[in-house]
């Protein structure tokens, strides 16, 4: 039905070092365009121009009428007793209707363009959950969290899933936005045209830490993409990778300084004993509805990451935590090593 909309993408016009992600266009309205969706800007400025034109027109007529037809004496009669003007009413009904229908058709075509990917586009998957993003790559078992890598000049189509509530996949620089609806697979595509770093936001309110649901998007050269930069785990320093996973997956719910958040703080999970050795701290948890005091160890932490409902920390038993059953063992180990680095005397 929409086959005429599936076309080969336009070749990138500016594959150069980009301006900073914060850069805006010449009018100060939009971030720098970094994909092939030029029509989005056209519709934006058309709507912007229509709003300015009618604001000036209506305000000008009102100002003119207030000055010219103002009552100069208390007993001055009305300048006119006309209650309506049929031709004028038809004009101000038909003209706005035509303009609105132009906006609708333009926007509808653009929405279709964003869902009908060109043949040969690379297939990615983006999973949204409170409050982070997980990305899967074409024919690659390794996932990335909070960061995404794309090759410049290559169209990328994303299958979007939500594991909990309504989210939205929104990239201003690429001019794409698509709601991520629980229980429904959504789809969006774009072709990045400039090397650089860009922003991915959730644009639908999804809970307390909605504003922290952010991912960094790296558009890289073909040579850099071939190196699989999303799989650069340092086995010699797992705590470093664990800290990166904390920032991407855990920091929206868990602090490291003892301050309360949606989930318990990681401060005190591990402590140093009198000899300076790092040992597990004490924590009160609910098991089967009964409060228990346990000593934190790796088995408890692994269970808490993969099945957080098994033992819920006291004071947070009513809060739901996102489970990460598919998080690779090396990354779980890295998170635990980072927890140990937080140990205090």
Residue pairs with C-beta under 8 A, 6 or more apart in sequence:
2 112
2 116
5 109
5 112
5 113
5 116
6 116
6 117
6 118
6 119
7 118
8 118
8 119
9 36
9 118
9 155
9 191
10 36
10 191
11 153
12 36
12 152
12 153
12 191
12 192
12 193
12 194
13 193
14 193
14 194
15 152
15 153
15 193
15 194
15 195
16 194
16 195
17 195
17 196
18 32
18 34
18 194
18 195
18 196
19 32
19 196
21 31
21 32
21 173
21 196
21 197
21 198
21 199
22 31
23 31
23 32
24 30
24 31
24 32
25 31
25 32
25 33
25 41
27 45
29 44
29 45
29 48
30 41
30 44
30 172
31 172
31 173
31 199
32 173
32 194
33 41
33 173
33 175
33 193
34 173
34 174
34 192
34 193
34 194
34 196
34 198
34 219
35 173
35 174
35 175
35 176
35 190
35 191
35 192
35 193
36 190
36 191
36 193
37 110
37 113
37 114
37 174
37 175
37 176
37 190
39 106
39 109
39 110
39 113
40 110
40 175
41 175
42 106
43 103
43 106
43 107
43 110
46 102
46 103
46 106
47 103
50 99
69 79
114 176
114 178
114 188
114 189
114 190
115 178
115 187
115 188
115 189
116 189
117 155
117 157
117 187
117 189
118 155
118 189
118 191
120 155
121 154
121 155
121 156
121 157
121 189
122 138
122 151
122 154
122 155
122 156
122 157
123 138
123 157
123 159
124 135
124 136
124 137
124 138
124 148
124 156
124 157
124 158
124 159
125 135
125 136
125 158
125 159
125 160
125 161
126 133
126 134
126 135
126 136
126 148
126 158
126 159
126 160
126 161
126 169
126 180
127 133
127 134
127 135
127 136
127 161
127 162
127 163
128 160
128 161
128 162
128 163
128 167
128 169
128 180
128 202
128 206
128 213
129 162
129 163
129 164
129 322
130 164
130 165
130 206
130 207
130 209
130 213
130 252
130 322
131 202
131 206
131 207
131 209
131 210
131 212
131 213
131 252
131 253
132 145
132 146
132 213
132 215
132 248
132 249
132 252
132 322
133 145
133 146
133 148
133 200
133 213
133 215
134 143
134 144
134 145
135 143
135 144
135 145
135 147
135 148
135 215
135 230
136 143
137 143
137 144
137 149
137 228
137 230
140 228
140 231
142 228
142 230
142 231
142 328
143 230
143 326
144 230
145 245
145 248
145 249
146 214
146 215
146 216
146 247
146 248
146 249
147 215
147 216
147 217
147 218
147 230
147 248
148 200
148 215
148 216
148 217
148 218
148 230
149 217
149 218
149 220
149 225
149 229
149 230
150 156
150 192
150 217
150 218
150 219
150 220
150 225
151 192
151 219
151 220
151 221
151 222
151 225
152 192
152 193
152 194
152 195
152 219
152 220
152 221
152 222
153 191
153 192
153 193
153 222
154 191
154 192
155 189
155 190
155 191
156 189
156 190
156 191
156 192
157 187
157 188
157 189
158 169
158 178
158 187
158 188
158 189
159 185
159 186
159 187
160 169
160 178
160 180
160 185
160 186
160 187
160 188
161 180
161 185
161 186
162 180
162 181
162 182
163 182
163 322
164 182
164 206
164 322
165 182
165 206
165 207
166 179
166 180
166 181
166 182
166 204
166 206
167 179
167 180
167 202
167 204
167 206
167 213
168 177
168 178
168 179
168 180
168 201
168 202
168 203
168 204
169 176
169 177
169 178
169 179
169 180
169 186
169 188
169 200
169 202
170 176
170 177
170 200
170 201
170 202
170 203
171 177
171 190
171 198
171 199
171 200
171 201
171 217
172 199
172 201
173 198
173 199
174 190
174 192
174 198
175 190
176 188
176 189
176 190
177 188
177 203
178 186
178 187
178 188
179 186
179 204
180 186
180 204
192 198
192 219
194 219
195 219
195 220
195 221
196 219
197 216
197 217
197 218
197 219
198 216
198 217
198 219
199 214
199 215
199 216
199 217
200 214
200 215
200 216
200 217
201 213
201 214
202 210
202 213
202 214
204 210
206 213
208 262
209 252
209 253
209 262
212 251
212 252
213 252
215 248
218 229
220 229
233 241
233 330
233 331
233 334
234 240
234 241
235 330
238 330
238 333
238 334
238 337
239 334
239 337
239 338
239 340
239 341
240 334
241 330
241 331
241 334
242 331
242 333
242 334
242 335
242 336
242 337
242 338
242 339
243 338
243 341
245 327
245 331
245 334
245 335
245 338
246 254
246 256
246 266
246 335
246 338
249 324
250 266
250 335
252 261
252 262
253 261
253 262
253 263
253 321
254 261
254 263
254 264
254 265
254 266
255 261
255 265
255 266
255 267
256 265
256 266
256 267
256 342
257 265
257 267
258 265
258 267
258 268
259 265
262 316
262 319
263 313
263 316
263 319
263 321
264 283
264 313
264 315
264 316
266 339
266 342
267 342
267 344
268 281
268 283
268 344
269 280
269 281
269 283
269 296
269 301
269 339
269 342
270 278
270 279
270 280
270 281
270 296
270 339
270 340
270 342
270 343
271 278
271 279
271 280
271 281
271 343
271 344
271 345
272 278
272 279
272 343
272 344
272 345
273 279
278 340
278 343
280 295
280 296
280 297
280 300
281 295
281 296
282 293
282 294
282 295
282 296
283 293
283 294
283 296
283 313
283 314
284 291
284 292
284 293
284 294
284 313
284 314
285 291
285 292
285 293
285 294
285 311
285 312
285 313
285 314
286 292
286 311
286 312
286 313
286 314
286 317
287 310
287 311
291 314
294 300
294 311
298 336
300 311
301 332
301 335
301 336
301 339
302 332
302 336
303 310
303 311
304 310
304 311
304 321
305 323
305 324
305 327
305 332
305 335
306 323
306 324
306 325
306 327
306 332
307 323
307 325
308 321
308 322
308 323
309 321
309 323
312 319
